[in-house]
Amino acid sequence: MTDCDDDRIRREIPEFPGGGVLSPDPESGTLITEALDQQPRTAREESDVHTAICLGLAGYLMTLSSAIDGRYIALSRVVGDWADYDDGPVPAPAATVGSIEMGTYSELSLGAAMPEKLGPDGKGRLVTLSSNSIYELEQLTVTVMCEDKIQRAGVRQMLEAAFAPVDWMAGFRLRLPRYHNAIAEYLLVGGQQPDASDTAGTSVWPLVMRLTAQCPVYHTRVLPLARPIATGTISSR
């Protein structure tokens, strides 16, 4: 994030690798394991809220591993968007995270929200962060392509455990360091094994898990700091 002299913040455009796919990493989303965990928000903003939700979940999936029938299970690749098949075959199991639905912005207030102070910008101004709404998705899907039924059963078991990792809430929360250190909430609501003759004939065994997700929408603002000026005459006695 950078700033200019017109009192507005100009956001740096992140550089992504070619191929039209946003590449997540484990830092994109970290699991919150403590109910009262609190960390301050930051000015770091590398994407919009929708992309941050998808990349956060994709990054979390990259950290998972399990075993079934003596076989090690881990996702070979996770894409934080719909699959791009131009980069050649990928070893199974490989996953994509995405949503093509109309996400909703639930307005918390139509008035001005009390901004959170982030700190000075070094130019006599104060950087603040405010949120007036929550962005919600009802159809966030994780699609995994597996090489056989045993592997798919292991992946499904791994995901079911990963989507219910704590005992103090039904779903789970991820911290999004690349989007203001925001907290996104996810809930598993459905699962499907959409087998068909064309996939079985090519030894592809798909798995689709559906979640809901929500995250606050943040806006960065730069405010001028007050500069009190004292006038008058100082006299000594």
C-alpha positions in Angstrom: 0.0 0.0 0.0 1.3 3.5 -0.9 0.0 7.0 -0.5 0.1 10.1 -2.6 -0.1 13.8 -1.8 -3.8 14.0 -2.7 -4.7 12.5 0.8 -5.9 9.2 -0.8 -4.3 5.8 -0.4 -3.1 4.2 -3.6 -2.9 0.4 -3.4 -0.1 -1.5 -5.0 -1.1 -4.1 -7.6 0.3 -7.5 -6.7 2.0 -9.4 -9.4 0.6 -12.9 -10.0 2.1 -15.7 -12.1 0.8 -16.1 -15.6 -2.0 -18.5 -16.5 -4.9 -16.6 -15.0 -4.8 -18.4 -11.6 -4.3 -16.7 -8.3 -1.7 -18.6 -6.3 -2.4 -19.1 -2.6 0.2 -20.0 0.0 -0.2 -21.2 3.7 0.2 -17.5 4.8 -3.1 -16.7 3.0 -5.2 -18.1 5.8 -4.2 -19.3 9.3 -6.5 -21.3 11.5 -7.7 -19.6 14.7 -7.6 -22.1 17.6 -8.5 -19.8 20.5 -12.0 -18.4 20.9 -10.7 -15.2 22.4 -7.8 -14.8 20.1 -7.3 -11.1 19.2 -4.9 -9.5 16.9 -5.0 -6.0 15.6 -6.1 -5.2 12.0 -3.5 -3.9 9.6 -3.3 -1.8 6.5 -2.1 -4.7 4.3 -4.5 -5.3 1.5 -3.5 -7.4 -1.5 -6.9 -8.3 -2.8 -10.6 -7.7 -2.5 -12.6 -9.4 0.2 -14.1 -12.1 -2.1 -10.6 -13.2 -3.3 -9.2 -13.0 0.2 -11.9 -15.5 1.4 -11.1 -17.9 -1.4 -7.3 -17.6 -1.1 -7.5 -17.9 2.7 -9.4 -21.2 2.5 -7.0 -22.5 -0.2 -4.0 -21.6 1.9 -5.5 -23.5 4.8 -6.1 -26.5 2.7 -2.4 -26.6 1.7 -1.4 -27.3 5.3 -3.6 -30.4 5.7 -2.5 -34.0 5.7 -4.0 -37.3 6.7 -3.7 -41.1 6.1 -6.0 -43.9 5.0 -5.4 -47.6 4.4 -1.7 -47.0 5.0 -1.6 -44.2 2.3 -0.4 -40.7 3.0 -3.0 -38.1 1.9 -2.3 -34.4 1.1 -3.4 -32.1 -1.7 -0.8 -31.9 -4.4 -2.0 -28.4 -5.5 -4.7 -26.0 -4.4 -6.0 -23.2 -6.6 -7.8 -20.3 -5.1 -10.1 -19.9 -8.1 -11.7 -22.1 -10.7 -9.3 -24.6 -12.3 -7.1 -23.6 -15.2 -6.2 -26.7 -17.3 -3.8 -24.9 -19.5 -0.8 -25.7 -17.3 -1.0 -29.4 -17.9 -2.0 -32.4 -15.7 -1.6 -32.2 -12.0 -1.1 -35.2 -9.7 -4.2 -36.2 -7.7 -5.6 -35.2 -5.3 -5.7 -31.6 -6.5 -8.3 -29.0 -5.4 -9.8 -25.7 -6.4 -11.6 -23.2 -4.2 -14.1 -20.8 -5.7 -17.6 -19.4 -6.0 -19.6 -18.1 -8.9 -22.6 -17.0 -6.9 -23.8 -13.4 -6.2 -22.1 -12.6 -2.9 -24.1 -10.2 -0.6 -22.9 -7.2 1.3 -25.0 -7.0 4.5 -25.1 -3.4 5.6 -24.4 -3.0 9.3 -24.9 0.7 9.2 -25.6 3.3 6.5 -23.9 5.9 8.6 -20.2 6.5 9.3 -18.6 3.7 11.3 -16.1 4.5 14.0 -12.7 3.9 12.3 -10.0 1.9 13.9 -6.7 3.8 14.2 -3.8 2.0 12.6 -1.1 4.7 13.1 0.5 7.7 11.5 1.7 7.6 7.9 4.8 9.6 8.4 3.4 12.7 6.7 1.4 14.1 9.5 -1.7 12.0 8.7 -3.5 9.2 10.5 -4.2 5.9 8.7 -7.6 4.4 9.8 -9.6 1.3 8.9 -13.4 1.2 8.9 -16.0 -1.5 8.2 -19.7 -0.9 7.4 -20.7 -4.3 6.0 -20.1 -8.0 6.0 -19.5 -9.9 2.7 -21.3 -13.3 2.7 -21.1 -16.3 0.4 -23.6 -19.2 0.5 -22.0 -21.3 -2.2 -18.2 -21.5 -1.6 -17.1 -24.8 -3.0 -14.0 -27.0 -2.6 -13.7 -29.3 -5.6 -11.1 -32.2 -5.4 -10.1 -34.6 -8.1 -8.9 -37.9 -6.8 -7.4 -40.9 -8.5 -9.5 -43.7 -6.9 -12.2 -44.3 -4.3 -9.8 -44.9 -1.4 -8.0 -41.7 -1.9 -11.3 -39.8 -2.2 -12.5 -41.3 1.1 -9.3 -40.2 2.8 -9.6 -36.7 1.4 -13.2 -36.4 2.5 -12.4 -37.6 6.0 -9.5 -35.1 6.1 -11.7 -32.2 5.0 -14.5 -33.1 7.4 -12.1 -32.9 10.3 -10.4 -29.7 9.0 -13.8 -28.0 8.7 -14.7 -28.8 12.3 -11.4 -28.3 14.1 -12.5 -26.7 17.4 -15.2 -27.4 20.0 -16.3 -23.8 20.6 -18.0 -23.2 17.3 -19.7 -25.3 14.6 -17.4 -24.1 11.8 -14.0 -22.5 11.8 -12.3 -19.2 11.6 -9.3 -18.2 9.5 -7.2 -15.1 9.9 -6.4 -13.4 6.6 -3.0 -11.7 6.9 -3.1 -10.5 3.3 -6.4 -8.7 3.8 -6.1 -6.4 6.9 -5.5 -9.4 9.2 -9.3 -9.8 9.0 -11.2 -12.8 10.5 -13.3 -14.9 8.1 -15.8 -17.5 9.3 -16.6 -20.7 7.4 -19.2 -23.4 7.9 -19.5 -26.8 6.1 -23.0 -27.3 4.8 -22.8 -29.9 2.1 -20.9 -32.6 0.3 -21.2 -34.4 -3.0 -19.5 -37.2 -5.0 -20.7 -36.3 -8.5 -19.7 -39.6 -10.2 -20.5 -40.0 -13.9 -19.6 -42.3 -16.7 -17.1 -39.8 -18.2 -15.2 -39.3 -15.0 -15.2 -43.0 -14.0 -14.1 -44.0 -17.4 -11.0 -41.8 -17.0 -10.3 -42.9 -13.4 -11.2 -39.5 -12.0 -13.2 -39.5 -8.8 -14.5 -36.0 -7.9 -15.4 -34.7 -4.5 -17.3 -31.4 -3.9 -17.6 -29.8 -0.5 -19.8 -26.7 0.0 -19.3 -24.1 2.6 -20.8 -20.7 3.6 -18.4 -17.9 4.4 -18.4 -14.4 5.7 -15.9 -11.6 6.4 -16.0 -7.9 7.2 -15.4 -5.5 4.4 -12.7 -3.0 5.3 -11.9 0.4 3.8 -8.7 2.3 4.5 -8.8 6.1 5.0 -6.2 8.7 5.7 -7.2 11.6 8.0 -5.3 14.8 8.7 -3.9 15.1 12.2 -4.8 18.1 14.3 -1.9 20.6 14.6 -2.6 22.9 17.5 -1.0 26.3 17.2 -0.6 28.5 20.2 -0.6 32.3 19.8 0.1 35.1 22.3 2.8 36.9 24.0 5.0 35.2 26.6 6.3 37.5 29.3 8.6 36.9 32.2 8.5 38.5 35.6 
